Amino acid sequence: MSTIAFIGLGRMGTPMAAHLVAAGHTVRGVEINPAAAAAAQARGIHVVGSPAEALAGADACFTSLPKPEHVRGAYEGADGIFAHAEPATLLMDTSTVDVETSRWCHAQAEERGLTFVDAPISGGTAGAEAGTLTFMLGGRAADVERAREIVAPMAGNTIACGEAGAGIAAKLVNNMMLFIGVMAMSEGSQLAEQLGLDAKIFWEVARVSSGDSWPLRTWYPVPGVLENAAANNNFDATFSVDLARKDCGLAVQAGDTTGVHLPAARLALAQLDELIADGLGAKDCTLVAKLASPDGTLRGYDPSLDRTLEGTRS
């Protein structure tokens, strides 16, 4: 079995690392949030104080971090991953970042005689807990095959997407399509409500018809339809508005770079920005259904219970 470093033990990183532990690997993790670190420790992950400690003798290293700047910060500098990784250590980033940051990681690793694979994931917190994530791998073919073996305990699907940066490119396009799908599902759910349709019955119709989609099957934004949907928990985040905005924004940025016209993605981005402007960035991204409601209210969402609004209400 291998020794694996895991930098970032949040809502995705901890269950992912726990699957590696269950597969017999030794996992040494780094997490700056004390509560998250304690939760990781409880699941068999050895939480240490620095990347240097985590990387000592490690066969592989994963990063699972919120934003591109966090990824760059984790890799560069005297205390970073590049400074302490050994030549035999396979470096993999599962974060959703811009293509330029991923290519920077590849280039910097190559300059130092290190091996890097971009390894973004899809499947959300439910997939992380179930060990059914989709891994999209980018890098040299031999390195990608090595990564495929290491990610197996966490994965339901592992797809070799191509050379350096191909994995993250696939992830950005996929997530752009996801948020456009969330917008379609949200509008459909509210129109069905206003037309007097039973939510569960309409969901069953759409699920087996042309309105079907991954967000519809997983995140339907009406309470009482799907057990694990955020709508049953006052839209507390499974995938936050802030993170959705980050991912959608990176896809729109890629559209600007390539000259591809993305009007639907820009509309999805604008709706996420509207929620953030209302102080709802920490809520679940399916709260965009609120923007389709005739009066801005949403069944399953009670703002008076929402601690994330803090001082924004008078």
C-alpha positions, 0 to 999 in steps of 0.5 A: 500500500502507498503513503499519500499526502492530501492537501485540503480536507474539506467537504470533498477532500475528507471523504475522498481521503477516507476512501483511500484509507479504507483501501489500505493506504496511509494518508497524511493530510493538511487542513487549516480549518480546525473543525475540518481537520478534526473530522478528517482525523476521525475518519482515519486520516493522519492530520499533520502541520505542513505539506513538508510533513505530509509529503515525506516519503509520499508516493502521491499527493492530492490537492483539493482546494477552493480556488486557483489562487489557493492551488498556486499558493499550495504548490509554490514557495519555500513551504509549498508542495514543489519544494518538498515533493520527491521525484517519485511522488505523483502530484494530482490536483482535483480542484476546479481551476482555470486552464492557465493555472493547471498548465502552470502546475504542469510546467513548474513540475516539469522544470523541477523533474516532478510529475503532475496530472490534472485530476478534476472531479465531478459528482459532488459531495454525494459522489465523494462520500459514495466513492463514485466520483468521475475523475478527468485526467490530463497529462502524459499517458504513462502518468495518467495510467499511474494516476488511474490506479491511485484514484480507483478507491474514490472513483466510479469513472476515470477518463483520460482526457488528453495532454496537460490541462485536458482534464481541467478543460473538460471539467470547466465545460462540464460544469458550465453545462451543469449550471445551465442545466440547474437554471433550466431545472429551476425554471421548470420546477417553478412553472410546474408549481404554478401550474398546480402539478404535484412536484413528485409526479412532475419530477417522475415525468421529467426524469424519464422524458426529454427534460431529464438531466443530472441536476434534476435527478440529484438536486431538484429544488422542491422539498419532499422530492429527493431525500438529499436535495438542499431544498429539504434543508433550507437550501444549505449548501451541497454546492455553494453559490460562491463555488458555482459562480467561481466555476461558471466564471472560469468557463465564461473566461475560457469562452472569452479566450477562445472566442466561443459565444456563451449566452446561456452560461453568461445568464447562469453567471448573472443569476449566481451574481444576483444571489451573491449580491443578496448575501446568499453566496454560502447557500446552495446553487439550486437557490437560483430557483428563487429567481424564477418564482413569481414573487421571489419566495421559494417553497423550502426556503425560509430566509428567517432561518438563514444565518448566512444573511447575517446583517444584510436584513434590517 
